[in-house]
Amino acid sequence: MAATAQARTALGRWGEDVAVRFLVAAGLAILERNWRCELGEIDIVARSDDVLVVVEVKTRATTAFGSPLEAVTERKAARLRRLAARWLAEHPVSAREVRIDVVSVVVPHRGGPRVEHVQGVT
């Protein structure tokens, strides 16, 4: 793996760790991380009361090319909905609702990360 790809992977993992801490502090229970099937990957599966929350984490070192939230297109959201249905089919969890959220983590040059949590992306 090239150094740049390794750096991106490390940044992504770090961002997911930041997102998990943020979500837990907000009261969500983390059920699973980095769940994969042939359709793709869910970064975080969480629960908020009786709502199953599928979380896409986007981490960036800079916003020079736009907000990390802009990286979640309608096509990506549709894939996340399919992945959520697949995850539910494979796990004995009941939920009143399934919600797709996005957590954006931006690493500033100074200070701690900036975290933004957008609920109910469609």
Secondary structure, DSSP 8 states (H G I E B T S, - for coil): --HHHHHHHHHHHHHHHHHHHHHHHTT-EEEEEEEEETTEEEEEEEEETTEEEEEEEEEES--TT--GGGG--HHHHHHHHHHHHHHHHHS----SEEEEEEEEEE--SSSS-EEEEE----
